[in-house]
Each structure stands twice: as C-alpha cells, then as structure tokens.
Amino acid sequence: MVEFGLWQAALLTAVGIVAGFLNVLAGGGSLLTVPVLVFLGLPGPVANGTNRIAILAQNLSAITAFFRRGFSQFGLSLSLAACALPGALVGALLGTQLDGPWFNRILALVMIGVMLVMHFDKGSTERPVDYQPTQAQLVRGHLLMVAVGFWGGFIQIGVGFLIMPVLNRAMGLDLVRTNMHKVFIVAVYTVVALAVFASRVEILWVVGLALALGNAIGGYLGAHFSVSRGEKLIRLILNLVLIAFIIKLLFAA
C-alpha cells in the first residue's frame, strides 16, 4: 500500500462496521475486510495480520456489550479460550506464510458443512437460556476448540462458521450465549495470533486501527442486536450470510 489517506480510512471504517456486525451475529466479516486490504495494496500475509487488529477491537467491544446486557460466563469462556490457544499459535505460524486464494473453495466446503449441521442435526431444537451442558458436552466442546483455534490463527476467515456449531450443537448452548462465548474466545486467541504475525510480517498499525474503529462499532451493535432480537433472527442472518459467501467463493472469478 503506497498511500493511506482520508478516503481509505473512511472506506475501511465503513467496511469494518458491516464486518464487525456480521462477525458477532454469524461470521464471515473477514471475507469483506481482507479483500479490501488486499485491494488497497497489502500483500496477503500482511492483510491477514493487519486484519487481526480489527478482530481484537471488535470482540473486546462485543464482550463489553454482552456484559452490559447481563450476558457473561467468564469461567467457561476462559477455559474454552485456553483450549483454542495452542491451535491458534500453530495456525498463526503457518498463516504468516500463506499467500494466494487457494483456500477459498476449501472454506466454501466447510461453510456448506456448517449449514447442513445447523439445519439437519437432530439437536436443532432451541435450547432454554438456562440450559447447562453435560460433562460429555463440555469435554467435546473443549477438544473441538483446538481445531477452531488453529483455523482462527491460520486465516481467521470463516471461523465463526466453525465455532458456532461447536458451541451450539456440540455443547447445546442457545445462539445468544453461543455468541457471548464466541467473542470472548476469539478475542483471547487473537492476542496470540496478532503477536505471531507482528513478529514475522509487517503489520500496518494505522491501517489496522482505521479498520478496528469500524469493527468495534459493528461488534458493539451486533452484540446488542443478538441479545435484543434473539435466536431466530441470528439463525436467519447466519444462513443468509453462509449462502452468499458460498456462492461468492465457488462461482466468483
């Protein structure tokens, strides 16, 4: 990226608002932000790393919004995040060497799988908000977080489409609490991923902060929207976003 002026900052902030909102309610926001960063002239690994600044700001903002609305369970959030950290570390080390669009079709297949799980799994009935996971569900969810952390550290794009079935299906949490835990987990492993990227590739901090402003606003709005509008609307938005991104990844030039 040769120049970074007012219009670029405005563009990144606007895109960040949309991305942050989508990320908190469903996922896929980085499918907007990373291509914009590349469009502005950043190489793939630099865009991948710089995007983490916005991801961190977005999720810290969302954690605050959920907490203010009375949604927090930091003990469980922290234990799940701790399981995601080893995977995130390995994934970020590999992600610093990633370049090119080869991962798009693999990501689309993952998203198709998520849609099938979210729609046709026998556990698709809504859970009560006070539902407590069984011991087996807790163990399963913590083990799967290692894989979630790896993908998040590696590319981040689409991690919401992986983490939501783990929390919602494998652990039986309702979608509002799923999003509550999701933003905490992503915030924790993003600190590690950002540190790895900063040590290995150039991070454009000013660019990242402009994007982070938008992501933080979108994340805060998304968290409030998640609590106030509830499970059914989250599910609708999740599936609309999945369909749109699958079509883009599979058929866009």
PEJOCOR-V710414 format. One record per backbone hydrogen bond with DSSP energy under -1.0 kcal/mol. CO is the residue of the C=O (numbers start at 1). NH is the residue of the N-H. E is the energy in kcal/mol with one decimal. If there is no record, write none. Layout:
<<CO NH E> <CO NH E>>
This chain:
<<5 9 -2.0> <6 10 -2.5> <7 11 -2.4> <8 12 -2.6> <9 13 -2.2> <10 14 -2.3> <11 15 -2.7> <12 16 -2.4> <13 17 -1.8> <14 18 -1.5> <15 19 -2.7> <16 20 -3.0> <17 21 -1.9> <18 22 -2.4> <19 23 -2.8> <20 24 -1.8> <21 25 -1.9> <22 26 -3.2> <28 31 -1.4> <29 32 -1.7> <29 33 -1.9> <30 34 -2.1> <32 36 -1.4> <33 37 -2.4> <34 38 -2.3> <35 39 -2.7> <36 40 -1.8> <37 42 -2.0> <38 41 -1.8> <43 47 -2.9> <44 48 -2.7> <45 49 -2.1> <46 50 -3.1> <47 51 -2.2> <49 52 -1.2> <50 53 -1.4> <51 55 -2.0> <52 56 -2.4> <53 57 -2.1> <54 58 -2.8> <55 59 -2.1> <56 60 -2.2> <57 61 -2.2> <58 62 -2.1> <59 63 -2.4> <60 64 -1.8> <61 65 -2.0> <62 66 -2.8> <63 67 -2.5> <64 68 -2.3> <65 69 -1.2> <66 71 -3.0> <67 70 -1.6> <73 77 -2.3> <74 78 -2.6> <75 79 -1.9> <76 80 -2.2> <77 81 -2.3> <78 82 -2.3> <79 83 -1.3> <80 84 -1.3> <81 85 -1.2> <84 88 -2.2> <85 89 -2.4> <86 90 -2.0> <87 91 -2.8> <88 92 -2.6> <89 93 -1.8> <90 94 -1.8> <91 95 -2.6> <92 96 -1.6> <94 97 -1.5> <95 98 -1.3> <101 104 -1.8> <103 107 -2.5> <104 108 -2.2> <105 109 -1.9> <106 110 -2.1> <107 111 -2.4> <108 112 -2.2> <109 113 -2.2> <110 114 -2.1> <111 115 -2.3> <112 116 -2.1> <113 117 -2.2> <114 118 -3.0> <115 119 -1.8> <116 120 -2.8> <117 121 -1.6> <121 124 -1.4> <128 131 -2.0> <134 138 -2.3> <135 139 -2.3> <136 140 -2.4> <137 141 -2.6> <138 142 -2.3> <139 143 -2.2> <140 144 -2.2> <141 145 -1.1> <143 146 -1.2> <144 148 -1.9> <145 149 -2.7> <146 150 -1.8> <147 151 -2.2> <148 152 -2.5> <149 153 -2.7> <150 154 -2.3> <151 155 -2.5> <151 156 -2.0> <155 157 -1.6> <156 159 -2.2> <158 161 -1.1> <159 162 -1.2> <159 163 -2.7> <160 164 -1.8> <162 166 -1.2> <163 167 -2.2> <164 168 -3.1> <165 169 -2.2> <165 170 -2.0> <166 171 -1.1> <167 173 -2.4> <174 178 -2.3> <175 179 -2.1> <176 180 -1.8> <177 181 -2.5> <178 182 -2.5> <179 183 -2.1> <181 185 -2.6> <182 186 -2.6> <183 187 -1.8> <184 188 -2.1> <185 189 -2.3> <186 190 -1.9> <187 191 -1.1> <189 193 -2.5> <190 194 -3.0> <191 195 -1.8> <192 196 -2.1> <193 197 -2.5> <194 198 -2.7> <195 199 -1.4> <197 201 -3.1> <203 205 -1.2> <204 208 -2.7> <205 209 -2.4> <206 210 -1.8> <207 211 -2.0> <208 212 -2.5> <209 213 -1.9> <210 214 -1.1> <211 215 -2.5> <212 216 -2.8> <213 217 -1.8> <214 218 -2.8> <215 219 -3.0> <216 220 -2.1> <217 221 -2.3> <218 222 -2.7> <219 223 -2.1> <220 224 -1.9> <221 225 -2.5> <222 226 -2.4> <223 227 -1.9> <224 228 -2.6> <225 229 -2.5> <226 230 -1.3> <230 234 -1.6> <231 235 -2.4> <232 236 -2.0> <233 237 -2.6> <234 238 -2.7> <235 239 -2.1> <236 240 -2.2> <237 241 -2.5> <238 242 -2.3> <239 243 -2.4> <240 244 -2.2> <241 245 -2.4> <242 246 -2.5> <243 247 -2.2> <244 248 -2.0> <245 249 -2.7> <246 250 -2.4> <247 251 -2.2> <248 252 -1.7>>
